[in-house]
Amino acid sequence: MAKLNARHKRFVTEYLEDLNGTQAAIRAGYSPRTAAEQAARLLTNVKVQEAIQEAMKKREERTEVKADRVVLELWNTVTADANEIVELRRCCCRYCWGEGFKYQYTAGEMRNREEQYNIDATAAMIKGESIGPFNPQGGIGFNATKPPNSNCPECFGEGELKPFFKDTRKLSAAAKSLYAGVKITKDGIEVKMHSKDKMIELLGKHLGMFKDKVEVTGEGGAPLNVVFNIPRPPKE
């Protein structure tokens, strides 16, 4: 690493953490009030830049991670479609496609309902009672993936919102970069994804698109007053 003083070395180390000059300056011990200005100054310092490049090269060799691979991972995350991981679908309600817009069952549900009817009917017959004929309501054929029926008198064509989680084993390379795992909570499943905003920021910095903003202010954040001392011309 190029010869630097202790604070400059600390800045280089901190800068490699997140490529955020202002935050690196603060962590290196500079005042938060002047951190942005200090960062801009340090990042234009030839020795500091050489030290940053040297440290990046050593890290690359140590970890065997190439810059191109890192950029590809950032690019994948930025361009990934979150719908590959989880979707929020608007599907039909139980009444949308039932006969006469009555409650509709799946084949299995109807079979269970008929079995329960037979049990209840037998019990009633033993008591000398009758529970009446079986009522199939809207029939069978319910498919939760169908779109809402715009004429449905129950949901008024709005259907029901349902989350759909994809099989993460079959994600594209970009979606795998975006995916950060799942968390089981008392309320259900929480799908976690990496922050696209953060990845855009890192990618932009790598490509030199974003620069740290430098604001120079006076005491307490007041405008900085600059006084120029211009000597008077000599008297003739």
Backbone hydrogen bonds in HBPLUS format (Angstrom, degrees):
<---DONOR---> <-ACCEPTOR-->    atom                        ^
c    i                          cat <-CA-CA->   ^        H-A-AA   ^      H-
h    n   atom  resd res      DA  || num        DHA   H-A  angle D-A-AA Bond
n    s   type  num  typ     dist DA aas  dist angle  dist       angle   num
A0009-LYS N   A0005-ASN O   2.98 MM   4  6.27 158.3  2.03 157.4 164.0     1
A0010-ARG N   A0006-ALA O   2.99 MM   4  6.23 152.8  2.07 143.5 151.1     2
A0011-PHE N   A0007-ARG O   2.90 MM   4  6.17 151.3  1.98 145.1 153.1     3
A0012-VAL N   A0008-HIS O   3.01 MM   4  6.34 157.7  2.06 149.6 154.5     4
A0013-THR N   A0009-LYS O   3.04 MM   4  6.33 162.9  2.06 150.6 154.7     5
A0014-GLU N   A0010-ARG O   2.91 MM   4  6.13 163.3  1.93 152.8 157.3     6
A0015-TYR N   A0011-PHE O   2.78 MM   4  5.89 152.2  1.85 150.9 159.1     7
A0016-LEU N   A0012-VAL O   3.22 MM   4  6.42 147.5  2.34 146.0 152.3     8
A0017-GLU N   A0014-GLU O   3.09 MM   3  5.36 149.1  2.18 104.2 113.5     9
A0019-LEU N   A0015-TYR O   2.73 MM   4  4.91 144.4  1.85 152.5 160.0    10
A0024-ALA N   A0020-ASN O   2.88 MM   4  5.97 153.1  1.96 152.0 160.8    11
A0025-ALA N   A0021-GLY O   2.93 MM   4  6.13 152.0  2.01 147.2 154.2    12
A0026-ILE N   A0022-THR O   3.11 MM   4  6.42 155.2  2.17 146.1 152.6    13
A0027-ARG N   A0023-GLN O   2.94 MM   4  6.19 165.6  1.96 151.6 155.2    14
A0028-ALA N   A0024-ALA O   2.89 MM   4  6.01 131.9  2.13 137.6 151.0    15
A0030-TYR N   A0025-ALA O   2.95 MM   5  5.48 160.4  1.99 157.3 150.8    16
A0029-GLY N   A0026-ILE O   3.02 MM   3  5.29 158.4  2.07 106.3 113.1    17
A0034-THR N   A0031-SER O   3.05 MM   3  5.49 136.3  2.25 110.1 120.7    18
A0035-ALA N   A0031-SER O   2.87 MM   4  5.70 108.5  2.39 146.5 165.7    19
A0038-GLN N   A0034-THR O   2.91 MM   4  6.14 162.6  1.94 158.8 164.5    20
A0039-ALA N   A0035-ALA O   2.81 MM   4  5.96 158.4  1.85 151.8 157.8    21
A0040-ALA N   A0036-ALA O   3.03 MM   4  6.24 160.9  2.07 146.6 151.1    22
A0041-ARG N   A0037-GLU O   3.07 MM   4  6.30 154.1  2.14 144.4 151.6    23
A0042-LEU N   A0038-GLN O   2.84 MM   4  6.09 162.4  1.87 153.6 158.4    24
A0043-LEU N   A0039-ALA O   2.87 MM   4  5.99 159.7  1.91 153.5 158.6    25
A0044-THR N   A0041-ARG O   3.27 MM   3  5.43 149.9  2.37 100.1 108.9    26
A0045-ASN N   A0042-LEU O   3.01 MM   3  5.00 155.3  2.08 101.6 109.3    27
A0049-GLN N   A0045-ASN O   2.91 MM   4  6.17 164.1  1.94 160.7 165.3    28
A0050-GLU N   A0046-VAL O   2.93 MM   4  6.15 156.8  1.98 148.3 154.9    29
A0051-ALA N   A0047-LYS O   2.95 MM   4  6.13 152.0  2.03 141.2 149.0    30
A0052-ILE N   A0048-VAL O   2.89 MM   4  6.18 151.5  1.97 149.1 156.9    31
A0053-GLN N   A0049-GLN O   2.97 MM   4  6.21 167.4  1.98 153.4 156.0    32
A0054-GLU N   A0050-GLU O   2.88 MM   4  6.01 156.2  1.94 145.5 152.8    33
A0055-ALA N   A0051-ALA O   2.89 MM   4  6.00 157.8  1.93 144.2 150.4    34
A0056-MET N   A0052-ILE O   2.92 MM   4  6.12 156.8  1.97 148.9 155.5    35
A0057-LYS N   A0053-GLN O   2.97 MM   4  6.14 154.8  2.03 144.1 150.8    36
A0058-LYS N   A0054-GLU O   2.99 MM   4  6.26 158.6  2.04 148.6 153.9    37
A0059-ARG N   A0055-ALA O   2.93 MM   4  6.13 158.3  1.98 147.4 153.6    38
A0060-GLU N   A0056-MET O   2.91 MM   4  6.09 153.2  1.99 144.5 152.0    39
A0061-GLU N   A0057-LYS O   3.00 MM   4  6.27 155.0  2.06 146.9 153.1    40
A0062-ARG N   A0058-LYS O   2.83 MM   4  6.01 154.8  1.90 147.7 155.4    41
A0063-THR N   A0059-ARG O   2.90 MM   4  5.97 163.7  1.93 151.4 155.0    42
A0064-GLU N   A0060-GLU O   2.76 MM   4  5.37 124.0  2.07 133.4 147.3    43
A0069-ARG N   A0066-LYS O   3.03 MM   3  5.32 123.7  2.36 102.1 116.0    44
A0070-VAL N   A0066-LYS O   3.18 MM   4  6.60 153.3  2.25 150.3 157.8    45
A0071-VAL N   A0067-ALA O   2.92 MM   4  6.19 164.7  1.94 157.3 161.1    46
A0072-LEU N   A0068-ASP O   2.93 MM   4  6.11 154.2  2.00 143.1 150.3    47
A0073-GLU N   A0069-ARG O   3.04 MM   4  6.27 152.7  2.12 142.0 148.9    48
A0074-LEU N   A0070-VAL O   2.96 MM   4  6.30 157.0  2.01 151.4 157.7    49
A0075-TRP N   A0071-VAL O   2.81 MM   4  6.02 162.0  1.85 151.4 156.9    50
A0076-ASN N   A0072-LEU O   2.83 MM   4  6.01 158.0  1.88 148.9 154.7    51
A0077-THR N   A0073-GLU O   3.12 MM   4  6.32 159.9  2.16 144.6 149.3    52
A0078-VAL N   A0074-LEU O   2.97 MM   4  6.23 158.9  2.02 151.4 157.4    53
A0079-THR N   A0075-TRP O   2.99 MM   4  6.12 156.7  2.04 152.1 157.5    54
A0080-ALA N   A0076-ASN O   2.94 MM   4  5.75 120.1  2.31 142.2 154.7    55
A0084-GLU N   A0081-ASP O   2.95 MM   3  5.77 167.3  1.96 124.1 128.4    56
A0085-ILE N   A0082-ALA O   2.94 MM   3  5.47 154.6  2.00 113.6 121.3    57
A0086-VAL N   A0082-ALA O   3.12 MM   4  6.46 166.8  2.14 159.8 161.9    58
A0166-LYS N   A0085-ILE O   2.93 MM  81  5.21 174.2  1.94 148.6 148.1    59
A0087-GLU N   A0164-PHE O   2.90 MM  77  5.11 159.2  1.94 143.7 150.7    60
A0164-PHE N   A0087-GLU O   2.79 MM  77  5.11 152.2  1.86 151.8 154.2    61
A0089-ARG N   A0162-LYS O   2.84 MM  73  5.23 161.2  1.88 154.8 148.9    62
A0162-LYS N   A0089-ARG O   2.74 MM  73  5.23 159.6  1.78 154.4 161.5    63
A0091-CYS N   A0160-GLU O   2.83 MM  69  5.30 161.0  1.86 159.4 153.6    64
A0160-GLU N   A0091-CYS O   2.70 MM  69  5.30 154.0  1.77 147.4 156.3    65
A0092-CYS N   A0146-LYS O   2.84 MM  54  5.66 142.8  1.98 155.7 154.6    66
A0096-CYS N   A0093-CYS O   3.37 MM   3  5.49 145.4  2.50 102.2 111.0    67
A0104-GLN N   A0094-ARG O   2.96 MM  10  5.44 147.0  2.07 136.5 146.3    68
A0098-GLY N   A0095-TYR O   3.43 MM   3  5.25 158.0  2.48  99.9 106.1    69
A0101-PHE N   A0098-GLY O   2.92 MM   3  4.75 144.2  2.05 132.4 123.8    70
A0099-GLU N   A0138-GLY O   3.08 MM  39  4.38 168.1  2.09 111.4 111.7    71
A0102-LYS N   A0099-GLU O   3.21 MM   3  5.82 148.6  2.32 111.4 117.8    72
A0138-GLY N   A0103-TYR O   2.75 MM  35  4.88 142.8  1.89 148.1 142.0    73
A0105-TYR N   A0139-GLY O   2.88 MM  34  6.15 172.4  1.89 162.5 163.7    74
A0141-GLY N   A0105-TYR O   2.92 MM  36  6.32 116.3  2.33 148.3 166.2    75
A0142-PHE N   A0105-TYR O   3.08 MM  37  5.35 175.1  2.08 126.7 125.9    76
A0110-MET N   A0106-THR O   2.97 MM   4  6.19 158.7  2.02 152.6 158.3    77
A0111-ARG N   A0107-ALA O   3.01 MM   4  6.23 154.4  2.08 145.9 152.9    78
A0112-ASN N   A0108-GLY O   3.04 MM   4  6.31 159.9  2.08 149.5 154.3    79
A0113-ARG N   A0109-GLU O   2.90 MM   4  6.09 150.8  1.98 144.0 152.9    80
A0114-GLU N   A0110-MET O   2.89 MM   4  6.13 153.1  1.97 149.7 156.1    81
A0115-GLU N   A0111-ARG O   3.02 MM   4  6.27 157.5  2.07 147.0 153.1    82
A0116-GLN N   A0112-ASN O   3.00 MM   4  6.22 159.5  2.04 146.6 151.8    83
A0117-TYR N   A0113-ARG O   2.94 MM   4  6.13 147.9  2.05 140.2 149.5    84
A0118-ASN N   A0114-GLU O   2.93 MM   4  6.22 156.1  1.99 148.4 154.0    85
A0119-ILE N   A0115-GLU O   3.10 MM   4  6.41 154.7  2.17 146.5 153.0    86
A0120-ASP N   A0116-GLN O   2.96 MM   4  6.18 164.0  1.98 149.2 153.4    87
A0121-ALA N   A0117-TYR O   2.71 MM   4  5.88 155.8  1.76 152.3 160.0    88
A0122-THR N   A0118-ASN O   2.95 MM   4  6.05 156.4  2.00 143.8 149.4    89
A0123-ALA N   A0119-ILE O   3.05 MM   4  6.26 162.0  2.08 148.3 153.2    90
A0124-ALA N   A0120-ASP O   2.95 MM   4  6.14 153.1  2.03 143.6 151.1    91
A0125-MET N   A0121-ALA O   2.91 MM   4  6.09 153.1  1.98 144.8 152.2    92
A0126-ILE N   A0122-THR O   3.05 MM   4  6.32 154.3  2.12 150.3 155.8    93
A0127-LYS N   A0123-ALA O   3.35 MM   4  6.61 143.1  2.50 136.0 145.0    94
A0127-LYS N   A0124-ALA O   3.07 MM   3  5.13 124.3  2.39  95.4 109.8    95
A0129-GLU N   A0124-ALA O   2.66 MM   5  4.80 162.2  1.69 147.9 143.4    96
A0128-GLY N   A0125-MET O   2.85 MM   3  4.76 152.2  1.93 100.5 109.2    97
A0139-GLY N   A0136-PRO O   2.96 MM   3  5.27 163.9  1.98 130.6 134.0    98
A0146-LYS N   A0143-ASN O   3.09 MM   3  5.79 171.3  2.10 124.5 127.3    99
A0152-CYS N   A0149-ASN O   2.97 MM   3  5.36 169.6  1.98 121.8 123.8   100
A0156-PHE N   A0152-CYS O   2.99 MM   4  5.10 126.3  2.28 127.2 139.7   101
A0158-GLU N   A0155-CYS O   3.10 MM   3  5.49 165.5  2.12 113.4 117.8   102
A0170-LYS N   A0167-ASP O   3.01 MM   3  5.81 167.5  2.02 124.7 128.8   103
A0176-LYS N   A0172-SER O   2.93 MM   4  6.15 151.5  2.01 151.9 160.1   104
A0177-SER N   A0173-ALA O   3.18 MM   4  6.44 142.7  2.33 139.6 148.4   105
A0177-SER N   A0174-ALA O   3.13 MM   3  5.22 125.3  2.44  96.2 109.9   106
A0178-LEU N   A0174-ALA O   3.17 MM   4  6.53 145.6  2.29 143.4 152.8   107
A0179-TYR N   A0175-ALA O   2.89 MM   4  6.05 150.8  1.97 149.2 157.1   108
A0194-HIS N   A0178-LEU O   2.87 MM  16  5.37 161.4  1.90 153.9 159.7   109
A0180-ALA N   A0192-LYS O   2.83 MM  12  5.07 156.5  1.89 144.2 137.0   110
A0192-LYS N   A0181-GLY O   2.80 MM  11  5.36 166.9  1.82 158.9 160.3   111
A0183-LYS N   A0190-GLU O   2.78 MM   7  4.99 147.6  1.89 141.7 152.2   112
A0190-GLU N   A0183-LYS O   2.81 MM   7  4.99 160.0  1.85 150.1 156.3   113
A0185-THR N   A0188-GLY O   2.76 MM   3  5.18 169.3  1.77 170.3 169.5   114
A0188-GLY N   A0185-THR O   3.11 MM   3  5.18 159.0  2.15 103.1 109.7   115
A0199-MET N   A0195-SER O   3.19 MM   4  6.43 158.2  2.24 141.6 147.5   116
A0200-ILE N   A0196-LYS O   2.81 MM   4  6.03 155.0  1.87 154.0 160.6   117
A0201-GLU N   A0197-ASP O   3.02 MM   4  6.25 156.7  2.08 144.8 151.0   118
A0202-LEU N   A0198-LYS O   2.98 MM   4  6.28 161.0  2.01 150.7 155.2   119
A0203-LEU N   A0199-MET O   2.85 MM   4  5.97 162.0  1.88 148.7 154.2   120
A0204-GLY N   A0200-ILE O   2.81 MM   4  5.89 161.1  1.85 147.5 153.4   121
A0205-LYS N   A0201-GLU O   2.97 MM   4  6.17 152.5  2.05 144.8 152.2   122
A0206-HIS N   A0202-LEU O   2.97 MM   4  6.18 155.8  2.03 145.2 151.9   123
A0207-LEU N   A0203-LEU O   2.99 MM   4  6.25 149.5  2.09 147.3 155.5   124
A0209-MET N   A0204-GLY O   2.70 MM   5  4.91 153.6  1.77 158.3 154.0   125
A0208-GLY N   A0205-LYS O   3.06 MM   3  4.89 154.1  2.13  97.7 105.6   126
A0218-GLY N   A0222-ALA O   2.53 MM   4  4.92 163.4  1.56 168.4 164.4   127
A0221-GLY N   A0218-GLY O   3.16 MM   3  5.46 146.7  2.27 137.4 131.3   128
A0222-ALA N   A0219-GLU O   3.30 MM   3  5.77 168.4  2.31 113.8 117.1   129
